[in-house]
Amino acid sequence: MTLSAAIRPILGPDRWWISAPLAGVGLGLLTNLAQGVLPGASNQIANSGAVWCAPAFAAGALVTGGHLALRRPVLAGLCTTIGLVVGYYGYAEFGRSGMGSPLWPLVWLAMALVSGPLFGAAGAWWRHGRTAPRRVVALAALAGVFGMEAIQYAWVLHYATQAWACTALLVLVPLLMARRHKERALTLLVALPLSVIAYAVVELPLQHVST
């Protein structure tokens, strides 16, 4: 029996309600651990909101069936992002010296309640969207959050390496995941303004919270 056949009954698409939160908790724990391992400012990558959106997108893409029904992808994305918050701050509380103020767990939980369903639906649109506009918007949303992080790293934090890494992902997501050349170009064009909008809507308010 292959490994994939062995884990399919537990982590297959019909068991998303188990696999999605478990994957979220595990990835949340890993991002917390990575912050203590990655050198210097590179540990900011592990603490990236964009990185946390990607598992919700993947969950939405994996659990959707051959037809585009959004209930399961939306819930899978939500379970994944909630799991990320639980895993990250659970390990901070019980595996480190404590998570400190409950403000930031509550902030990230509030963001998880919004981003999880959105990116779960985006993953489903990307995988099974029958029209190019849906696929373009879905991929542009994923690319755009990396563009948002690139702006934050370059403009506010002045971390050049991280800014370039996120910029590369902004470009690579459309190039590698879109189906046709036209979709790649359109996705990149849509992702650029979305990056700025996401920065204004997400990063700027978070800066005020942190101060």
Beta strands, then each sheet from edge to edge (+ up, - down):
end
